[in-house]
Amino acid sequence: LMACPFKVAAAHGLVLRPMDDADLPFVAALYASTRAEEVAQTGWPAEMQAAFLRQQHEAQHQHYQAHYDHAEWLIIEQAGEAIGRLYWYEGEQSVHIVDISLMPQARGLGLGTAILGDLAEHAARLGKGVSIYVEKTNPACRLYERLGFAVAEDHGVYDLMRRPHAPASAPAAAGDQLKIAS
């Protein structure tokens, strides 16, 4: 394991590891978990909903691969179980989050807050802010606002939210470093 350039409270027991092709079924299920409620409102039969979610995940994955090939593609694990994904990169002006998603059982436990806070601290050490595109109807918008993000640009269905550069806090203790499995 190697240290990630940002930390997460050790109490959460999170490990980040590089994503590979074997993770595609997991990230497809993760994607579906973030959109299932919305797609269920269509009234389509279950098999049509599942096919639509698979197609949408494949389109998203291809888009991310084509437009963010320089990003870090990470799987978030806790207690040896994949619970989410984090795709991010360091841009010229900000650390940009391409995607952060957690499985339903991992939501609302402070894990996303910890990861986002640590990314913000990492960005601060670089003298940068943090940015993310978020659907206007995404409930996570409230979390981003609590963490100091604000809408910077309107992109139709999406808003570009930015958290400006803030001074970094004290460096993490060696034991608090989030680990990335190599």
C-alpha positions in Angstrom: 0.0 0.0 0.0 1.2 3.5 -0.7 -0.1 6.7 0.9 -2.6 8.8 -1.0 -1.7 12.5 -1.2 -4.6 13.3 1.1 -5.8 11.7 4.4 -9.1 10.3 5.8 -9.7 9.8 9.5 -8.3 6.4 10.4 -11.5 5.6 12.3 -13.3 5.2 9.0 -10.9 2.4 7.9 -11.1 3.4 4.3 -8.7 2.2 1.6 -8.5 3.5 -1.9 -7.2 1.3 -4.6 -6.8 1.8 -8.4 -9.8 0.6 -10.4 -9.3 -2.0 -13.0 -11.6 -3.8 -15.5 -12.6 -6.4 -12.9 -14.3 -3.5 -11.0 -16.7 -2.7 -13.9 -19.6 -4.8 -12.6 -19.2 -3.1 -9.2 -19.1 0.4 -10.7 -22.1 -0.4 -12.9 -24.1 -1.5 -9.8 -22.9 1.6 -8.0 -24.0 3.8 -10.8 -27.4 2.1 -10.9 -27.8 2.6 -7.2 -27.4 6.4 -7.7 -30.1 6.5 -10.4 -32.5 3.7 -9.6 -35.0 5.9 -7.8 -35.1 8.4 -10.6 -35.4 5.7 -13.3 -38.2 3.9 -11.4 -40.4 7.0 -11.8 -40.6 6.2 -15.5 -42.9 3.2 -14.8 -40.9 1.1 -17.2 -40.7 -2.7 -16.5 -37.8 -3.7 -14.3 -35.8 -5.3 -17.1 -36.1 -2.1 -19.2 -35.0 0.0 -16.2 -32.0 -2.3 -15.7 -31.1 -2.2 -19.4 -31.3 1.6 -19.4 -29.1 1.9 -16.3 -26.5 -0.4 -17.9 -26.5 1.6 -21.1 -26.2 4.9 -19.2 -23.3 3.6 -17.1 -21.5 2.4 -20.2 -22.0 5.8 -21.8 -20.8 7.6 -18.7 -17.7 5.3 -18.4 -16.8 5.8 -22.0 -17.2 9.6 -21.6 -15.0 9.7 -18.5 -12.3 7.5 -20.1 -12.3 9.8 -23.2 -12.3 13.1 -21.4 -10.5 12.4 -18.1 -7.8 9.9 -19.1 -5.4 11.7 -16.7 -7.7 11.2 -13.7 -7.1 8.9 -10.7 -9.6 6.1 -10.9 -10.1 4.8 -7.4 -12.3 2.2 -5.7 -13.2 3.1 -2.1 -13.1 0.1 0.2 -14.0 -0.4 3.8 -13.3 -3.7 5.7 -12.2 -5.2 2.4 -15.5 -4.4 0.7 -15.9 -2.0 -2.3 -18.3 0.7 -1.1 -17.7 3.5 -3.6 -15.6 5.2 -6.2 -13.6 8.4 -6.4 -12.4 9.8 -9.8 -10.3 13.0 -9.5 -7.4 14.9 -11.0 -5.3 18.0 -10.3 -6.0 20.7 -12.7 -4.2 24.0 -13.1 -6.6 26.0 -10.9 -8.3 23.3 -8.8 -8.5 19.7 -7.8 -11.4 18.4 -9.8 -13.7 15.6 -8.7 -14.9 13.8 -11.8 -17.1 11.5 -9.7 -17.6 10.5 -6.1 -20.3 7.9 -5.3 -21.0 5.6 -2.4 -23.2 2.5 -2.2 -26.5 3.1 -0.3 -25.4 1.4 2.8 -22.3 3.7 3.0 -24.2 6.9 2.5 -25.0 9.2 5.4 -22.2 7.9 7.6 -19.8 10.8 7.2 -17.5 8.9 4.7 -18.2 11.3 1.8 -17.7 14.3 4.1 -14.4 12.9 5.3 -13.1 12.2 1.7 -14.3 15.6 0.4 -12.8 17.4 3.4 -9.5 15.6 2.8 -9.5 16.4 -0.9 -10.1 20.1 0.1 -7.1 20.0 2.4 -5.0 18.4 -0.3 -6.0 21.1 -2.7 -5.3 23.8 -0.1 -1.7 22.5 0.3 -1.4 22.9 -3.5 -2.9 26.5 -3.3 -5.9 25.3 -5.2 -9.7 25.1 -4.7 -11.9 22.1 -5.5 -14.5 21.7 -8.2 -17.2 19.3 -9.2 -20.1 19.1 -11.7 -23.3 18.2 -9.9 -26.8 17.7 -11.2 -29.0 20.4 -9.9 -31.4 17.9 -8.3 -28.7 15.8 -6.6 -29.3 15.7 -2.9 -25.5 15.8 -2.4 -25.6 19.5 -3.3 -26.5 20.2 0.3 -23.4 18.4 1.5 -21.2 20.3 -1.0 -22.7 23.6 0.3 -22.0 22.7 3.9 -18.4 22.0 2.9 -18.0 25.5 1.4 -18.8 24.8 -2.3 -20.9 27.3 -4.2 -22.4 27.3 -7.7 -19.8 28.9 -10.0 -21.3 28.2 -13.4 -24.7 27.0 -14.7 -24.4 24.2 -17.3 -28.1 23.4 -17.8 -28.9 20.2 -15.9 -25.5 20.5 -14.1 -23.9 23.2 -12.0 -20.2 23.6 -11.7 -19.6 23.9 -7.9 -16.4 25.3 -6.6 -14.8 25.4 -3.1 -12.3 28.2 -3.1 -8.7 27.8 -1.9 -8.6 27.8 1.9 -5.4 27.6 4.0 -4.4 24.0 4.8 -4.7 22.7 8.3 -1.8 20.9 10.1 -0.3 17.9 8.3 -1.9 14.6 9.1 -0.2 12.2 11.4 1.5 9.3 9.6 -1.2 6.9 10.8 -4.0 9.0 9.4 -2.9 8.7 5.7 -5.5 7.2 3.4 -3.9 4.2 1.7 -4.0 3.4 -1.9 -3.3 -0.2 -2.7 -0.8 -0.6 -5.5 
